[in-house]
Amino acid sequence: MSQHSHALNQPVCRHCDGFPVVAITTGPRRPDGTRTTLPAVCPACKGTGHARRSITAVRIEVAA
């Protein structure tokens, strides 16, 4: 289920689809029944969930 975004004018990261941080389980359960988890951050957007807008410079030369 998608969440509301507070920054509607920024494009969503194509690598993580807007889910920049996830928890990965590390193996067996502890005695209390929980599992140890590690956070994994999207390397493309650095955990923001938004892609940076790319600025493309175009140089046009007109032949005389």
Predicted model as a PDB file, atoms N, CA, C, CB and O in Angstrom, pLDDT in the B-factor column:
MODEL        1                                                                  
ATOM      1  N   MET A   1       0.841  -1.167   0.000  1.00 52.00           N  
ATOM      2  CA  MET A   1       0.000   0.000   0.000  1.00 52.00           C  
ATOM      3  C   MET A   1       0.890   1.236   0.000  1.00 52.00           C  
ATOM      4  CB  MET A   1      -0.959  -0.005   1.212  1.00 52.00           C  
ATOM      5  O   MET A   1       1.796   1.346   0.826  1.00 52.00           O  
ATOM      6  N   SER A   2       0.648   2.146  -0.898  1.00 59.00           N  
ATOM      7  CA  SER A   2       1.512   3.315  -1.006  1.00 59.00           C  
ATOM      8  C   SER A   2       1.206   4.321   0.096  1.00 59.00           C  
ATOM      9  CB  SER A   2       1.354   3.970  -2.377  1.00 59.00           C  
ATOM     10  O   SER A   2       0.099   4.375   0.632  1.00 59.00           O  
ATOM     11  N   GLN A   3       2.214   5.111   0.414  1.00 61.00           N  
ATOM     12  CA  GLN A   3       2.110   6.131   1.448  1.00 61.00           C  
ATOM     13  C   GLN A   3       2.019   7.501   0.791  1.00 61.00           C  
ATOM     14  CB  GLN A   3       3.315   6.064   2.419  1.00 61.00           C  
ATOM     15  O   GLN A   3       2.414   7.677  -0.361  1.00 61.00           O  
ATOM     16  N   HIS A   4       1.494   8.467   1.535  1.00 58.00           N  
ATOM     17  CA  HIS A   4       1.424   9.829   1.029  1.00 58.00           C  
ATOM     18  C   HIS A   4       2.821  10.437   1.059  1.00 58.00           C  
ATOM     19  CB  HIS A   4       0.427  10.685   1.859  1.00 58.00           C  
ATOM     20  O   HIS A   4       3.594  10.207   1.990  1.00 58.00           O  
ATOM     21  N   SER A   5       3.125  11.200   0.049  1.00 53.00           N  
ATOM     22  CA  SER A   5       4.429  11.851  -0.032  1.00 53.00           C  
ATOM     23  C   SER A   5       4.262  13.329   0.278  1.00 53.00           C  
ATOM     24  CB  SER A   5       5.071  11.650  -1.431  1.00 53.00           C  
ATOM     25  O   SER A   5       3.339  13.977  -0.216  1.00 53.00           O  
ATOM     26  N   HIS A   6       5.158  13.858   1.096  1.00 55.00           N  
ATOM     27  CA  HIS A   6       5.107  15.279   1.429  1.00 55.00           C  
ATOM     28  C   HIS A   6       5.786  16.119   0.355  1.00 55.00           C  
ATOM     29  CB  HIS A   6       5.763  15.532   2.786  1.00 55.00           C  
ATOM     30  O   HIS A   6       5.534  17.320   0.255  1.00 55.00           O  
ATOM     31  N   ALA A   7       6.636  15.504  -0.440  1.00 55.00           N  
ATOM     32  CA  ALA A   7       7.333  16.222  -1.505  1.00 55.00           C  
ATOM     33  C   ALA A   7       6.803  15.726  -2.846  1.00 55.00           C  
ATOM     34  CB  ALA A   7       8.885  16.023  -1.406  1.00 55.00           C  
ATOM     35  O   ALA A   7       7.425  14.879  -3.487  1.00 55.00           O  
ATOM     36  N   LEU A   8       5.672  16.245  -3.264  1.00 60.00           N  
ATOM     37  CA  LEU A   8       5.027  15.761  -4.480  1.00 60.00           C  
ATOM     38  C   LEU A   8       5.743  16.194  -5.746  1.00 60.00           C  
ATOM     39  CB  LEU A   8       3.609  16.236  -4.526  1.00 60.00           C  
ATOM     40  O   LEU A   8       5.540  15.602  -6.806  1.00 60.00           O  
ATOM     41  N   ASN A   9       6.572  17.210  -5.651  1.00 72.00           N  
ATOM     42  CA  ASN A   9       7.230  17.701  -6.855  1.00 72.00           C  
ATOM     43  C   ASN A   9       8.546  16.981  -7.141  1.00 72.00           C  
ATOM     44  CB  ASN A   9       7.479  19.183  -6.730  1.00 72.00           C  
ATOM     45  O   ASN A   9       9.211  17.318  -8.121  1.00 72.00           O  
ATOM     46  N   GLN A  10       8.946  16.013  -6.334  1.00 77.00           N  
ATOM     47  CA  GLN A  10      10.182  15.276  -6.569  1.00 77.00           C  
ATOM     48  C   GLN A  10       9.859  13.891  -7.114  1.00 77.00           C  
ATOM     49  CB  GLN A  10      11.014  15.170  -5.272  1.00 77.00           C  
ATOM     50  O   GLN A  10       8.951  13.222  -6.620  1.00 77.00           O  
ATOM     51  N   PRO A  11      10.597  13.462  -8.127  1.00 86.00           N  
ATOM     52  CA  PRO A  11      10.342  12.135  -8.691  1.00 86.00           C  
ATOM     53  C   PRO A  11      10.772  11.025  -7.731  1.00 86.00           C  
ATOM     54  CB  PRO A  11      11.071  11.980 -10.027  1.00 86.00           C  
ATOM     55  O   PRO A  11      11.715  11.193  -6.957  1.00 86.00           O  
ATOM     56  N   VAL A  12      10.082   9.907  -7.789  1.00 88.00           N  
ATOM     57  CA  VAL A  12      10.380   8.763  -6.931  1.00 88.00           C  
ATOM     58  C   VAL A  12      11.597   8.035  -7.483  1.00 88.00           C  
ATOM     59  CB  VAL A  12       9.160   7.802  -6.829  1.00 88.00           C  
ATOM     60  O   VAL A  12      11.758   7.910  -8.697  1.00 88.00           O  
ATOM     61  N   CYS A  13      12.444   7.561  -6.595  1.00 88.00           N  
ATOM     62  CA  CYS A  13      13.656   6.833  -6.984  1.00 88.00           C  
ATOM     63  C   CYS A  13      13.272   5.569  -7.759  1.00 88.00           C  
ATOM     64  CB  CYS A  13      14.509   6.469  -5.731  1.00 88.00           C  
ATOM     65  O   CYS A  13      12.411   4.809  -7.316  1.00 88.00           O  
ATOM     66  N   ARG A  14      13.905   5.342  -8.912  1.00 87.00           N  
ATOM     67  CA  ARG A  14      13.583   4.180  -9.736  1.00 87.00           C  
ATOM     68  C   ARG A  14      14.170   2.889  -9.167  1.00 87.00           C  
ATOM     69  CB  ARG A  14      14.088   4.393 -11.152  1.00 87.00           C  
ATOM     70  O   ARG A  14      13.709   1.799  -9.507  1.00 87.00           O  
ATOM     71  N   HIS A  15      15.169   3.000  -8.315  1.00 86.00           N  
ATOM     72  CA  HIS A  15      15.815   1.810  -7.775  1.00 86.00           C  
ATOM     73  C   HIS A  15      15.024   1.181  -6.629  1.00 86.00           C  
ATOM     74  CB  HIS A  15      17.208   2.153  -7.303  1.00 86.00           C  
ATOM     75  O   HIS A  15      14.951  -0.042  -6.514  1.00 86.00           O  
ATOM     76  N   CYS A  16      14.432   2.028  -5.784  1.00 89.00           N  
ATOM     77  CA  CYS A  16      13.734   1.493  -4.607  1.00 89.00           C  
ATOM     78  C   CYS A  16      12.228   1.745  -4.632  1.00 89.00           C  
ATOM     79  CB  CYS A  16      14.318   2.095  -3.353  1.00 89.00           C  
ATOM     80  O   CYS A  16      11.523   1.315  -3.718  1.00 89.00           O  
ATOM     81  N   ASP A  17      11.725   2.424  -5.646  1.00 88.00           N  
ATOM     82  CA  ASP A  17      10.298   2.745  -5.774  1.00 88.00           C  
ATOM     83  C   ASP A  17       9.741   3.491  -4.571  1.00 88.00           C  
ATOM     84  CB  ASP A  17       9.508   1.481  -5.981  1.00 88.00           C  
ATOM     85  O   ASP A  17       8.577   3.312  -4.213  1.00 88.00           O  
ATOM     86  N   GLY A  18      10.563   4.323  -3.948  1.00 87.00           N  
ATOM     87  CA  GLY A  18      10.105   5.127  -2.826  1.00 87.00           C  
ATOM     88  C   GLY A  18      10.162   4.442  -1.477  1.00 87.00           C  
ATOM     89  O   GLY A  18       9.701   5.008  -0.485  1.00 87.00           O  
ATOM     90  N   PHE A  19      10.719   3.228  -1.408  1.00 90.00           N  
ATOM     91  CA  PHE A  19      10.915   2.529  -0.134  1.00 90.00           C  
ATOM     92  C   PHE A  19      12.419   2.446   0.130  1.00 90.00           C  
ATOM     93  CB  PHE A  19      10.259   1.090  -0.157  1.00 90.00           C  
ATOM     94  O   PHE A  19      13.024   1.398  -0.096  1.00 90.00           O  
ATOM     95  N   PRO A  20      13.031   3.538   0.608  1.00 91.00           N  
ATOM     96  CA  PRO A  20      14.483   3.640   0.654  1.00 91.00           C  
ATOM     97  C   PRO A  20      15.169   2.842   1.759  1.00 91.00           C  
ATOM     98  CB  PRO A  20      14.851   5.045   0.798  1.00 91.00           C  
ATOM     99  O   PRO A  20      16.351   2.525   1.626  1.00 91.00           O  
ATOM    100  N   VAL A  21      14.476   2.508   2.838  1.00 91.00           N  
ATOM    101  CA  VAL A  21      15.090   1.770   3.940  1.00 91.00           C  
ATOM    102  C   VAL A  21      14.255   0.532   4.228  1.00 91.00           C  
ATOM    103  CB  VAL A  21      15.219   2.658   5.212  1.00 91.00           C  
ATOM    104  O   VAL A  21      13.043   0.621   4.421  1.00 91.00           O  
ATOM    105  N   VAL A  22      14.907  -0.614   4.254  1.00 91.00           N  
ATOM    106  CA  VAL A  22      14.220  -1.864   4.560  1.00 91.00           C  
ATOM    107  C   VAL A  22      14.957  -2.568   5.688  1.00 91.00           C  
ATOM    108  CB  VAL A  22      14.130  -2.777   3.305  1.00 91.00           C  
ATOM    109  O   VAL A  22      16.129  -2.281   5.934  1.00 91.00           O  
ATOM    110  N   ALA A  23      14.293  -3.477   6.373  1.00 92.00           N  
ATOM    111  CA  ALA A  23      14.909  -4.257   7.445  1.00 92.00           C  
ATOM    112  C   ALA A  23      15.119  -5.685   6.965  1.00 92.00           C  
ATOM    113  CB  ALA A  23      14.036  -4.231   8.731  1.00 92.00           C  
ATOM    114  O   ALA A  23      14.202  -6.311   6.431  1.00 92.00           O  
ATOM    115  N   ILE A  24      16.323  -6.194   7.157  1.00 92.00           N  
ATOM    116  CA  ILE A  24      16.671  -7.542   6.737  1.00 92.00           C  
ATOM    117  C   ILE A  24      16.916  -8.380   7.985  1.00 92.00           C  
ATOM    118  CB  ILE A  24      17.923  -7.543   5.800  1.00 92.00           C  
ATOM    119  O   ILE A  24      17.686  -7.982   8.860  1.00 92.00           O  
ATOM    120  N   THR A  25      16.262  -9.543   8.071  1.00 91.00           N  
ATOM    121  CA  THR A  25      16.483 -10.423   9.223  1.00 91.00           C  
ATOM    122  C   THR A  25      17.809 -11.137   9.066  1.00 91.00           C  
ATOM    123  CB  THR A  25      15.332 -11.446   9.375  1.00 91.00           C  
ATOM    124  O   THR A  25      18.249 -11.421   7.952  1.00 91.00           O  
ATOM    125  N   THR A  26      18.447 -11.427  10.205  1.00 86.00           N  
ATOM    126  CA  THR A  26      19.799 -11.982  10.170  1.00 86.00           C  
ATOM    127  C   THR A  26      19.883 -13.446  10.545  1.00 86.00           C  
ATOM    128  CB  THR A  26      20.674 -11.209  11.073  1.00 86.00           C  
ATOM    129  O   THR A  26      20.989 -13.972  10.666  1.00 86.00           O  
ATOM    130  N   GLY A  27      18.785 -14.116  10.731  1.00 86.00           N  
ATOM    131  CA  GLY A  27      18.887 -15.543  11.018  1.00 86.00           C  
ATOM    132  C   GLY A  27      17.889 -16.042  12.034  1.00 86.00           C  
ATOM    133  O   GLY A  27      16.729 -15.632  12.031  1.00 86.00           O  
ATOM    134  N   PRO A  28      18.341 -16.933  12.912  1.00 88.00           N  
ATOM    135  CA  PRO A  28      17.422 -17.585  13.849  1.00 88.00           C  
ATOM    136  C   PRO A  28      16.835 -16.616  14.874  1.00 88.00           C  
ATOM    137  CB  PRO A  28      18.135 -18.708  14.570  1.00 88.00           C  
ATOM    138  O   PRO A  28      17.298 -15.489  15.045  1.00 88.00           O  
ATOM    139  N   ARG A  29      15.807 -17.102  15.539  1.00 90.00           N  
ATOM    140  CA  ARG A  29      15.135 -16.279  16.548  1.00 90.00           C  
ATOM    141  C   ARG A  29      15.921 -16.249  17.862  1.00 90.00           C  
ATOM    142  CB  ARG A  29      13.716 -16.804  16.801  1.00 90.00           C  
ATOM    143  O   ARG A  29      16.657 -17.177  18.199  1.00 90.00           O  
ATOM    144  N   ARG A  30      15.735 -15.148  18.583  1.00 90.00           N  
ATOM    145  CA  ARG A  30      16.302 -15.023  19.928  1.00 90.00           C  
ATOM    146  C   ARG A  30      15.433 -15.819  20.892  1.00 90.00           C  
ATOM    147  CB  ARG A  30      16.400 -13.522  20.370  1.00 90.00           C  
ATOM    148  O   ARG A  30      14.353 -16.271  20.512  1.00 90.00           O  
ATOM    149  N   PRO A  31      15.881 -16.000  22.132  1.00 93.00           N  
ATOM    150  CA  PRO A  31      15.069 -16.730  23.105  1.00 93.00           C  
ATOM    151  C   PRO A  31      13.694 -16.100  23.372  1.00 93.00           C  
ATOM    152  CB  PRO A  31      15.821 -16.831  24.396  1.00 93.00           C  
ATOM    153  O   PRO A  31      12.748 -16.804  23.725  1.00 93.00           O  
ATOM    154  N   ASP A  32      13.586 -14.774  23.203  1.00 94.00           N  
ATOM    155  CA  ASP A  32      12.288 -14.125  23.433  1.00 94.00           C  
ATOM    156  C   ASP A  32      11.385 -14.153  22.206  1.00 94.00           C  
ATOM    157  CB  ASP A  32      12.500 -12.692  23.865  1.00 94.00           C  
ATOM    158  O   ASP A  32      10.270 -13.634  22.262  1.00 94.00           O  
ATOM    159  N   GLY A  33      11.838 -14.751  21.087  1.00 91.00           N  
ATOM    160  CA  GLY A  33      11.007 -14.903  19.902  1.00 91.00           C  
ATOM    161  C   GLY A  33      11.227 -13.851  18.834  1.00 91.00           C  
ATOM    162  O   GLY A  33      10.687 -13.977  17.735  1.00 91.00           O  
ATOM    163  N   THR A  34      12.003 -12.817  19.123  1.00 91.00           N  
ATOM    164  CA  THR A  34      12.255 -11.775  18.125  1.00 91.00           C  
ATOM    165  C   THR A  34      13.445 -12.151  17.253  1.00 91.00           C  
ATOM    166  CB  THR A  34      12.502 -10.416  18.807  1.00 91.00           C  
ATOM    167  O   THR A  34      14.185 -13.087  17.557  1.00 91.00           O  
ATOM    168  N   ARG A  35      13.613 -11.422  16.187  1.00 91.00           N  
ATOM    169  CA  ARG A  35      14.759 -11.627  15.298  1.00 91.00           C  
ATOM    170  C   ARG A  35      15.600 -10.357  15.238  1.00 91.00           C  
ATOM    171  CB  ARG A  35      14.290 -12.035  13.878  1.00 91.00           C  
ATOM    172  O   ARG A  35      15.085  -9.249  15.390  1.00 91.00           O  
ATOM    173  N   THR A  36      16.874 -10.528  15.017  1.00 90.00           N  
ATOM    174  CA  THR A  36      17.761  -9.392  14.837  1.00 90.00           C  
ATOM    175  C   THR A  36      17.594  -8.898  13.402  1.00 90.00           C  
ATOM    176  CB  THR A  36      19.254  -9.774  15.145  1.00 90.00           C  
ATOM    177  O   THR A  36      17.591  -9.695  12.464  1.00 90.00           O  
ATOM    178  N   THR A  37      17.456  -7.588  13.232  1.00 91.00           N  
ATOM    179  CA  THR A  37      17.310  -7.019  11.893  1.00 91.00           C  
ATOM    180  C   THR A  37      18.384  -5.966  11.661  1.00 91.00           C  
ATOM    181  CB  THR A  37      15.903  -6.407  11.704  1.00 91.00           C  
ATOM    182  O   THR A  37      18.868  -5.329  12.596  1.00 91.00           O  
ATOM    183  N   LEU A  38      18.744  -5.799  10.389  1.00 92.00           N  
ATOM    184  CA  LEU A  38      19.692  -4.772   9.977  1.00 92.00           C  
ATOM    185  C   LEU A  38      19.003  -3.859   8.970  1.00 92.00           C  
ATOM    186  CB  LEU A  38      20.987  -5.405   9.369  1.00 92.00           C  
ATOM    187  O   LEU A  38      18.309  -4.343   8.076  1.00 92.00           O  
ATOM    188  N   PRO A  39      19.183  -2.536   9.102  1.00 92.00           N  
ATOM    189  CA  PRO A  39      18.599  -1.642   8.104  1.00 92.00           C  
ATOM    190  C   PRO A  39      19.459  -1.630   6.845  1.00 92.00           C  
ATOM    191  CB  PRO A  39      18.451  -0.213   8.669  1.00 92.00           C  
ATOM    192  O   PRO A  39      20.687  -1.628   6.930  1.00 92.00           O  
ATOM    193  N   ALA A  40      18.831  -1.622   5.698  1.00 93.00           N  
ATOM    194  CA  ALA A  40      19.529  -1.504   4.421  1.00 93.00           C  
ATOM    195  C   ALA A  40      18.984  -0.271   3.706  1.00 93.00           C  
ATOM    196  CB  ALA A  40      19.352  -2.798   3.543  1.00 93.00           C  
ATOM    197  O   ALA A  40      17.777  -0.139   3.506  1.00 93.00           O  
ATOM    198  N   VAL A  41      19.887   0.626   3.325  1.00 93.00           N  
ATOM    199  CA  VAL A  41      19.511   1.897   2.712  1.00 93.00           C  
ATOM    200  C   VAL A  41      19.792   1.838   1.207  1.00 93.00           C  
ATOM    201  CB  VAL A  41      20.280   3.081   3.373  1.00 93.00           C  
ATOM    202  O   VAL A  41      20.821   1.310   0.785  1.00 93.00           O  
ATOM    203  N   CYS A  42      18.891   2.373   0.417  1.00 92.00           N  
ATOM    204  CA  CYS A  42      19.062   2.415  -1.039  1.00 92.00           C  
ATOM    205  C   CYS A  42      20.306   3.237  -1.382  1.00 92.00           C  
ATOM    206  CB  CYS A  42      17.797   3.016  -1.731  1.00 92.00           C  
ATOM    207  O   CYS A  42      20.394   4.405  -1.001  1.00 92.00           O  
ATOM    208  N   PRO A  43      21.262   2.649  -2.090  1.00 91.00           N  
ATOM    209  CA  PRO A  43      22.479   3.391  -2.419  1.00 91.00           C  
ATOM    210  C   PRO A  43      22.268   4.467  -3.488  1.00 91.00           C  
ATOM    211  CB  PRO A  43      23.541   2.433  -2.881  1.00 91.00           C  
ATOM    212  O   PRO A  43      23.061   5.404  -3.580  1.00 91.00           O  
ATOM    213  N   ALA A  44      21.228   4.347  -4.283  1.00 88.00           N  
ATOM    214  CA  ALA A  44      20.996   5.311  -5.354  1.00 88.00           C  
ATOM    215  C   ALA A  44      20.484   6.650  -4.822  1.00 88.00           C  
ATOM    216  CB  ALA A  44      20.007   4.743  -6.355  1.00 88.00           C  
ATOM    217  O   ALA A  44      20.942   7.706  -5.259  1.00 88.00           O  
ATOM    218  N   CYS A  45      19.539   6.611  -3.885  1.00 89.00           N  
ATOM    219  CA  CYS A  45      18.951   7.856  -3.371  1.00 89.00           C  
ATOM    220  C   CYS A  45      19.430   8.200  -1.965  1.00 89.00           C  
ATOM    221  CB  CYS A  45      17.440   7.751  -3.374  1.00 89.00           C  
ATOM    222  O   CYS A  45      19.028   9.218  -1.402  1.00 89.00           O  
ATOM    223  N   LYS A  46      20.286   7.358  -1.398  1.00 87.00           N  
ATOM    224  CA  LYS A  46      20.853   7.583  -0.058  1.00 87.00           C  
ATOM    225  C   LYS A  46      19.789   7.652   1.033  1.00 87.00           C  
ATOM    226  CB  LYS A  46      21.661   8.864  -0.048  1.00 87.00           C  
ATOM    227  O   LYS A  46      19.952   8.371   2.018  1.00 87.00           O  
ATOM    228  N   GLY A  47      18.696   6.903   0.857  1.00 87.00           N  
ATOM    229  CA  GLY A  47      17.671   6.821   1.883  1.00 87.00           C  
ATOM    230  C   GLY A  47      16.610   7.893   1.844  1.00 87.00           C  
ATOM    231  O   GLY A  47      15.830   8.012   2.789  1.00 87.00           O  
ATOM    232  N   THR A  48      16.550   8.679   0.786  1.00 88.00           N  
ATOM    233  CA  THR A  48      15.527   9.724   0.712  1.00 88.00           C  
ATOM    234  C   THR A  48      14.254   9.244   0.031  1.00 88.00           C  
ATOM    235  CB  THR A  48      16.069  10.927  -0.023  1.00 88.00           C  
ATOM    236  O   THR A  48      13.168   9.741   0.329  1.00 88.00           O  
ATOM    237  N   GLY A  49      14.376   8.277  -0.888  1.00 88.00           N  
ATOM    238  CA  GLY A  49      13.216   7.790  -1.615  1.00 88.00           C  
ATOM    239  C   GLY A  49      12.884   8.597  -2.853  1.00 88.00           C  
ATOM    240  O   GLY A  49      11.952   8.266  -3.586  1.00 88.00           O  
ATOM    241  N   HIS A  50      13.646   9.659  -3.088  1.00 86.00           N  
ATOM    242  CA  HIS A  50      13.413  10.529  -4.232  1.00 86.00           C  
ATOM    243  C   HIS A  50      14.649  10.578  -5.111  1.00 86.00           C  
ATOM    244  CB  HIS A  50      13.024  11.940  -3.774  1.00 86.00           C  
ATOM    245  O   HIS A  50      15.776  10.570  -4.616  1.00 86.00           O  
ATOM    246  N   ALA A  51      14.434  10.628  -6.399  1.00 81.00           N  
ATOM    247  CA  ALA A  51      15.532  10.737  -7.352  1.00 81.00           C  
ATOM    248  C   ALA A  51      15.874  12.206  -7.540  1.00 81.00           C  
ATOM    249  CB  ALA A  51      15.166  10.074  -8.710  1.00 81.00           C  
ATOM    250  O   ALA A  51      15.013  13.082  -7.466  1.00 81.00           O  
ATOM    251  N   ARG A  52      17.130  12.444  -7.779  1.00 73.00           N  
ATOM    252  CA  ARG A  52      17.534  13.819  -8.073  1.00 73.00           C  
ATOM    253  C   ARG A  52      17.164  14.136  -9.508  1.00 73.00           C  
ATOM    254  CB  ARG A  52      19.060  14.027  -7.836  1.00 73.00           C  
ATOM    255  O   ARG A  52      17.241  13.286 -10.395  1.00 73.00           O  
ATOM    256  N   ARG A  53      16.768  15.354  -9.711  1.00 67.00           N  
ATOM    257  CA  ARG A  53      16.454  15.774 -11.071  1.00 67.00           C  
ATOM    258  C   ARG A  53      17.769  16.006 -11.800  1.00 67.00           C  
ATOM    259  CB  ARG A  53      15.560  17.063 -11.084  1.00 67.00           C  
ATOM    260  O   ARG A  53      18.664  16.690 -11.303  1.00 67.00           O  
ATOM    261  N   SER A  54      17.863  15.434 -12.966  1.00 65.00           N  
ATOM    262  CA  SER A  54      19.085  15.613 -13.748  1.00 65.00           C  
ATOM    263  C   SER A  54      18.952  16.838 -14.631  1.00 65.00           C  
ATOM    264  CB  SER A  54      19.385  14.363 -14.601  1.00 65.00           C  
ATOM    265  O   SER A  54      17.915  17.077 -15.249  1.00 65.00           O  
ATOM    266  N   ILE A  55      20.007  17.593 -14.673  1.00 67.00           N  
ATOM    267  CA  ILE A  55      20.034  18.784 -15.498  1.00 67.00           C  
ATOM    268  C   ILE A  55      20.863  18.455 -16.733  1.00 67.00           C  
ATOM    269  CB  ILE A  55      20.617  20.017 -14.719  1.00 67.00           C  
ATOM    270  O   ILE A  55      22.030  18.075 -16.634  1.00 67.00           O  
ATOM    271  N   THR A  56      20.255  18.604 -17.868  1.00 68.00           N  
ATOM    272  CA  THR A  56      20.931  18.298 -19.115  1.00 68.00           C  
ATOM    273  C   THR A  56      21.234  19.597 -19.850  1.00 68.00           C  
ATOM    274  CB  THR A  56      20.076  17.354 -19.993  1.00 68.00           C  
ATOM    275  O   THR A  56      20.342  20.392 -20.144  1.00 68.00           O  
ATOM    276  N   ALA A  57      22.506  19.785 -20.133  1.00 70.00           N  
ATOM    277  CA  ALA A  57      22.906  20.974 -20.871  1.00 70.00           C  
ATOM    278  C   ALA A  57      23.053  20.603 -22.344  1.00 70.00           C  
ATOM    279  CB  ALA A  57      24.234  21.569 -20.306  1.00 70.00           C  
ATOM    280  O   ALA A  57      23.694  19.610 -22.689  1.00 70.00           O  
ATOM    281  N   VAL A  58      22.462  21.399 -23.181  1.00 72.00           N  
ATOM    282  CA  VAL A  58      22.534  21.167 -24.616  1.00 72.00           C  
ATOM    283  C   VAL A  58      23.154  22.392 -25.253  1.00 72.00           C  
ATOM    284  CB  VAL A  58      21.129  20.865 -25.222  1.00 72.00           C  
ATOM    285  O   VAL A  58      22.721  23.523 -25.032  1.00 72.00           O  
ATOM    286  N   ARG A  59      24.174  22.140 -26.045  1.00 77.00           N  
ATOM    287  CA  ARG A  59      24.829  23.250 -26.746  1.00 77.00           C  
ATOM    288  C   ARG A  59      24.496  23.123 -28.225  1.00 77.00           C  
ATOM    289  CB  ARG A  59      26.391  23.247 -26.511  1.00 77.00           C  
ATOM    290  O   ARG A  59      24.738  22.092 -28.852  1.00 77.00           O  
ATOM    291  N   ILE A  60      23.945  24.176 -28.753  1.00 77.00           N  
ATOM    292  CA  ILE A  60      23.556  24.173 -30.162  1.00 77.00           C  
ATOM    293  C   ILE A  60      24.449  25.172 -30.892  1.00 77.00           C  
ATOM    294  CB  ILE A  60      22.031  24.528 -30.342  1.00 77.00           C  
ATOM    295  O   ILE A  60      24.534  26.346 -30.532  1.00 77.00           O  
ATOM    296  N   GLU A  61      25.099  24.671 -31.916  1.00 79.00           N  
ATOM    297  CA  GLU A  61      25.943  25.545 -32.726  1.00 79.00           C  
ATOM    298  C   GLU A  61      25.296  25.685 -34.101  1.00 79.00           C  
ATOM    299  CB  GLU A  61      27.407  24.985 -32.841  1.00 79.00           C  
ATOM    300  O   GLU A  61      24.888  24.697 -34.713  1.00 79.00           O  
ATOM    301  N   VAL A  62      25.213  26.897 -34.564  1.00 80.00           N  
ATOM    302  CA  VAL A  62      24.605  27.172 -35.861  1.00 80.00           C  
ATOM    303  C   VAL A  62      25.728  27.487 -36.830  1.00 80.00           C  
ATOM    304  CB  VAL A  62      23.569  28.350 -35.781  1.00 80.00           C  
ATOM    305  O   VAL A  62      26.536  28.382 -36.584  1.00 80.00           O  
ATOM    306  N   ALA A  63      25.779  26.752 -37.928  1.00 75.00           N  
ATOM    307  CA  ALA A  63      26.791  27.001 -38.942  1.00 75.00           C  
ATOM    308  C   ALA A  63      26.376  28.200 -39.791  1.00 75.00           C  
ATOM    309  CB  ALA A  63      27.005  25.747 -39.827  1.00 75.00           C  
ATOM    310  O   ALA A  63      25.224  28.322 -40.209  1.00 75.00           O  
ATOM    311  N   ALA A  64      27.347  29.081 -40.034  1.00 66.00           N  
ATOM    312  CA  ALA A  64      27.033  30.299 -40.795  1.00 66.00           C  
ATOM    313  C   ALA A  64      27.059  30.074 -42.276  1.00 66.00           C  
ATOM    314  CB  ALA A  64      27.993  31.394 -40.450  1.00 66.00           C  
ATOM    315  O   ALA A  64      26.816  31.003 -43.046  1.00 66.00           O  
TER     316      ALA A  64                                                      
ENDMDL                                                                          
END                                                                             
